[in-house]
Amino acid sequence: MTMTEQQINTRTNEIRRMITSNEKAYVESVGKEDAHNLPSIVDSPEDGTTALRLVMGATESMPFRALSYVDSLLRVAQLVPADQIQIIHANHLGNRVNGVDLDRSREQALLLAAEVEAHLANFPDLEARVLHAVDTEMDTDRYVDLVQTAFDRDTEIATKLLAKGSKHGGDSVRYVAAHYAFQDTDDLVLDALSQIAPDQVSADRIVSVGCGQERTFYRARMGMRAVLQADIVTAQLFTRHVTPPYYTSKGGEPSLAEGVTLETLDSVGDLSARRDIAHFLIVNNQGKQS
């Protein structure tokens, strides 16, 4: 039965509350522009192939906090039906745009993959559907002109993203183009980090999970979608994390190799990182909340 617009809005709000009220999932909000897709994704999984996708930038030092992002993704997978749960390291993109060393970024991706593999023992119903992978060469720059068109239409978001790129030494236009390529198309071919990983599914629907800093990129992506009608159905969930999972907080935090416990959490200088790590440790019964 086809739902009316009012029924879609009502069901969308129900799903939003279901996801954001789950404390363990650590999701703060749902992207408004494509939230109306959630009823079909959640209630009619048989109508298309869905990928839950977490994209992590390239890094030469993986923060311990990255595990918290993956944990959120896995807990979302218990709420949102998905044919595959994809954890993607954008290492080739990071090398091409920011010169991040490919060997070192792959080493860090493998380090996280090993920790995630152990963590998946807590999610036995999801293990067979998790694809932990690195990106491969892809011409994401083909969407640069589309970014410029979207920026011309939304100068406010253009100013914010261009300032962000200038501050961090990156190319915002190329990164927005890559965000669109990674999250609004199914063109990216993934290089699995494990020989026993499932084959990549061909996704009709992509539900992206990202931190608060993804909001500006999301708005730009939605502007691009308004110009070029994308084939992929999307939805966006924003977690309570502030800093991206591959970026070490300026206030100080441990690397994945160093590790941390609730007893040593006071050594984490960045307050938001400390909160994220504490949440991860507590919900996974690695200590008691003080």
N, C-alpha and C positions, 0 to 999 in steps of 0.2 A: 504494500500500500504506500502510495506517495505521500510524504508528510507535507503539511502546509508550512508556510514560513513561520507562523507562530509556534507550531509544534517543533520545528527545527530549533528555534530560539530557546524554547523551554527545555528541550533535551540537551542542547549545548550547555546551558547553564547547569543542568544536573550533572553532566559529565565533568564540567569545570570544577564544581564543588567536590565531586568524588575524588578527583585527582589532587587538588590543592589541600583538601582536608586530611589527606593521608600523610601524617607527620614523617613517616619513614622515607617516603618518596622525595621529600625535601623540595617540592615544586612550589614556587611562589605564585606563578600566574600562567595564563594561556594567551598566546598571541591572538589579538582580536580579529585581524583581517581574514584569517582562514579558519577561525574557530568553528564556523558553521559546517566544516567537513567532519568534525569529530563524531556526530551521530552515525554517519555511514561507516566510518572507520571502526568504531567501537561496537555498533549494533549489527553491522552486516559485513563481517570479515570475509565472508565467502564471495563478496562482490569485487574483490581485487586483492592483489598481493601487497602487503604492507611491510615496510622496513622502518624500524625504530632506529634512529641514527644519531650518534654522537660524534662530532668532528673535532679533533684536537689538533692544534697547530704544532709545527715542528719545534722541538726543544733539544738542547744539549744537556739539560739537567731536569729530570722529571720530578716535580714536587710530590711529596707523599699524598698531598690533598687530591691528586688526580684520581685516586681510588674512590674518593667520595663521589665524584662525578659519575664514575662507572656504576657505583652502588645505586645512585639515583636512577640511572638508566635502567638497571635491572629491576628495580622496584616499580618503575613506570610500566615495564613489560608485564608485570603481574596485574596491571590495571587496564592496559590498552592492548588488545589482541594484535600480535605481529607475527608475520611469517619468519622474519629474521631480525636479530638485534645486531646492529653494526657499530663497531667502535673503530673509527677511522683516524689514522695519523696522517696529516697533510704534509708529509715530509718532502715530497718532490716540489710541492708548491712553496714551502718555506725555503727550500734551497734556491729555487728559481727567483723568488721575489726578494728574499732577505739574506740569501747566502748562507743559510744554516747548513752545516756540514751533514751530508747524507749518512755517512757511516756512524757518526755520533748520535744523530737523531734516531737511526734504526736501532742502535744499541739501547737507547732509552725506551723506545717502543717495545722492544723485546723484554726489557726489565718489567715494564708495566704488564705486558701480556702474561708473564709468568705469575705475577701477583694476582691478576684477574683470574687466571686458570685455577689457582688455589681458592680464591674467593667464591668461585662458581659452585663449590661444594655446598654452599648455603642456598643455592638455587638449582637443585637437580632437575627441575622441570624445564629450565631454560637452557641448560648446557648445550644441547644439540643444535640450538638455534642461534648461538652467538658466533659471529664472524668478526674476529679482531684482525685488522688489516692495515696496510699502508697504501696510500694512494699511488697511482702510476702516472706516467706522463700524460697530460691532458691539456689541450689548448683552451684553457679557461679565458684567455685574452680575447677570444672571439665574442665575448659578451661585454667588452669594454665600451663599445659604442652605445650599448643598451644602458649601461650604468650612467654614461654622460646624459642620455636622454632623461633618465629618471632623476638625476641630479638637477637638471634644468627645470623639471617640474616641481621639485621639492628642495628649494635652496637651503632651507633650515637643516635638513638632514645632511645635505652635501657639505655644509659648513662644518658640522660636527665631525663628520667622518674624515674630511680633509685635514682638520686640525689634529685629530687623533693620529692620522698617518704621519703628519709632520712631527708630532711629539715623539713618536716611537720609531722614527726612521723607516717607516714602511710606505708602501704605495697603496693608499686606500682604494683607489679606483680599481686596481687589479685584484685587491682582496675582496671587494664587493662582487666583482665579476666571478671570482672563485667561489664565494659563498653561494651565489646563484647556481653555478655549475654543480656544486656538491649537494645542494639541498633542494633544488627545484628541477633538476633533471636526473635521469638514471643513466647518464652516459659514462660516469666514472667507473673504470675497471679496477677492482681491488686486488691487492697482493696480500694474501693471507699470511699471518705470522706463524701459523701452525699447520703442519702437514695433515692433521686430522680435522681441520676446520671444514665446515659445510661449504658447498659451492655457493657463490653469490647468487641471490635471487634477482630476478628482473622485477623491479618494484613499480607498481602503479601508484602507490601512495607512500609518502615519506613523512614520518612524524619526527621532527628534529627536537633534540633536547640540548639546551645550552644555558649558560649563565646570564646574569643580568646585562653584561656588556654586549650580549648579542642583540639587544633590543634595537640599537641603531642600524645594525646590519639587516635585521629583520625588516625594518621599515623600508630600507632601500630595496631589499628583495621584493617586497610587496609592490613597490613602485615600478620595479622592472616587470613584474608579472602583469601589471595593469597595461603595460605597453605591448608586451609579447605574451600572448595567451599560452601558458605552459601546459603540457600534457599531463604532468604529474600533479596529483592531488596532494596537498600539503596540510600540515598542522604544526604548530610550534609551542613547545613548553619551555618556560624559563624557570630555572632552579633558583634557590636562594643564594647560591654562590655569587660572589662579587667579582673575583678575579678568575680569568680563564684557567683551565686545568693544566695548561702547559707553561704558564707564566709564574715565576717565583715572585711572591709578594715583596714589595720594597721593605716592608717592616720586618722581614725575616721569617723563614719557615724551613722545616727540614726537607731534604730531598727524599725520594722514594728509597734510595739506597741506604740513607741514614735511619729512616724510620722514626716513630714517635709512639708514646703511650700516654694515657691520661696522667700518669705520674710525672711525665716530662713535658707535659703540654704547656706549662708556664714559660718554657724556653722559646715558644713561638711568639715572636714580637708582633706580627700582624694580627689584629683583633678578628677580622673577618675570616682569615685562614684558621685561626685558633677555633673559632665557632664551627667552621665546616669540619675540621678534623675531629673535634669533640663529638659532633653529631654522628659522624661515621663510626667512631669507636664505640659510642654508647648503643646505637641501634644494632650493632653487630656483636654486642655482648662482650666487648673487649675491655670492659671496666665499668664501674658504677658511677652514676652522675653524682657529683659532690653537692 
